[in-house]
Amino acid sequence: MPTREEITYFGAGPALLPTDVLQNAAQALVDYNSTGLGIAEHSHRSELATNIINEAKADLAAFLDIPTDEYDILFMQGGGSGEFSATVYNLVGAWVTRRRQDLLRQFADNHDKVEAELRRAVDEDLKLDYIVTGGWSQKAHAEAVRLLGPDHVNLAADARTVNDGKYGKIPDEKDWTLSRDPALVYYCDNETVDGVEFPAFPASLAPRPDGTGPIVVADMSSNILSRRIPVRNFSIIFFGAQKNVGSTGITVAVIKKTLLPPTTPQPEPALLRKLGLPIGPIVLSYETIAKNNSLYNTLSIFDVYIAGQVLKKLLRTFPDKVDGQQAVADKKASLIYAALEAHPETYRIVPDASVRSRMNICFRVTKGGDVDASEKAFLKEGTARGLLGLKGHRSVGGIRASNYNSIQLEGAEKLAAFIREFAKA
Ligand SMILES: Cc1ncc(COP(=O)(O)O)c(C=O)c1O
């Protein structure tokens, strides 16, 4: 059996964590900071736990330049999949609140009129826009349809329509059919399964000069902390921790404070019930989690601690913060893509060059015509060299090298060398 030092693990998530972080965490599990009690045993209500939460929030904000006077950082549970639901519940609620506030201004105290107009607005105008570019945004879209019904959910773009029924391209923004005043515009910044990453923030979703603009929600589960984000363009950014941030068990939501009280309180459940809209579980309520500094219910402080240690290490390693990490991430991805491109007779990169993910590098091994046999041989030889976790997602097959932050430059170099040697063999 290989040792940890002998392998490079390219799994898509859970992913590799820095060894020194794990070593410290192992010690912290037994005895945290000489308290005689392990980190997973301390109360989540203790001062020590609150400090861990607040430091992780501050370090995340520092690394990504998140303006904390405008954004709150929440530690949630339920994974990225939980956020597919949370974003719907919370932003439909926020949309109803905004409409109701407008109607109250318009019709003053005529509550019957307000109620009738609100009902009409929900029936006719409530829309959620989804840009579907891969398996994860497809799932998020499906969840919105499941919760609200198809009439309220607008598939504003479906990448399969521009690529022979498969993911691998992003439709031209001029062809997106965005709604007027949608409750949200949703996209997945990096599609982990399909290896498709938005090259930049979509220009058509940018705020207007007066500061207004669409309510943009992005799933950044698999590329967070790997490049600079124009944070102010987003209303919500969410990500599961288990790829670039830490261990499985917490999900982070970065949310614009204007979507929270006092500006935008969630509607009363009774009102939502009257309007025929779903009422979300309390543990997915951003308002509730924000009000309680992520401690509405028992949170895994151990997972927050791990994320915090990863962030501290990043801040120590990169004085220029995320820009430094971005340069390394880009370099590692270029090395691997260059090796693949050097051998078109052996490899076919799955996504179009314009949208290739720097984090999840998806390709087929076409050498010799028998793709299945070639890919099996590639995986077997890779394993023998300590290059593990390269099998593509079960839904699409092929090879996927997940090039997250914890893959060192040498790891990417080893993979690139193997790609070249396998082609030549
Ligand atoms: C981009 C993206 N979004 C969402 C998810 C779902 O995350 P979870 O399994 O934590 O629900 C994943 C999982 O791999 C993902 O890669």
The ligand as a Tripos MOL2 file, in Angstrom:
@<TRIPOS>MOLECULE
LIG
   16    16     1     0     0
SMALL
NO_CHARGES

@<TRIPOS>ATOM
      1 C1        -20.6400   22.1560   -8.3640 C.3       1 LIG1
      2 C2        -21.3310   21.2970   -7.3600 C.ar      1 LIG1
      3 N1        -22.4800   21.7150   -6.8140 N.ar      1 LIG1
      4 C3        -23.1280   20.9770   -5.9120 C.ar      1 LIG1
      5 C4        -22.6660   19.7560   -5.5160 C.ar      1 LIG1
      6 C5        -23.4390   18.9470   -4.5230 C.3       1 LIG1
      7 O1        -22.8010   18.9800   -3.3270 O.3       1 LIG1
      8 P1        -23.2460   18.0520   -2.0940 P.3       1 LIG1
      9 O2        -22.8860   16.6500   -2.4450 O.co2     1 LIG1
     10 O3        -22.4480   18.6270   -0.9740 O.co2     1 LIG1
     11 O4        -24.7000   18.2290   -1.9070 O.co2     1 LIG1
     12 C6        -21.4590   19.2720   -6.0280 C.ar      1 LIG1
     13 C7        -20.9120   17.9600   -5.5970 C.2       1 LIG1
     14 O5        -19.9430   17.4740   -6.0530 O.2       1 LIG1
     15 C8        -20.7830   20.0590   -6.9860 C.ar      1 LIG1
     16 O6        -19.6400   19.6450   -7.5310 O.3       1 LIG1
@<TRIPOS>BOND
     1     1     2 1
     2     2     3 ar
     3     2    15 ar
     4     3     4 ar
     5     4     5 ar
     6     5     6 1
     7     5    12 ar
     8     6     7 1
     9     7     8 1
    10     8     9 2
    11     8    10 1
    12     8    11 1
    13    12    13 1
    14    12    15 ar
    15    13    14 2
    16    15    16 1
@<TRIPOS>SUBSTRUCTURE
     1 LIG1         1 GROUP 0 **** ****
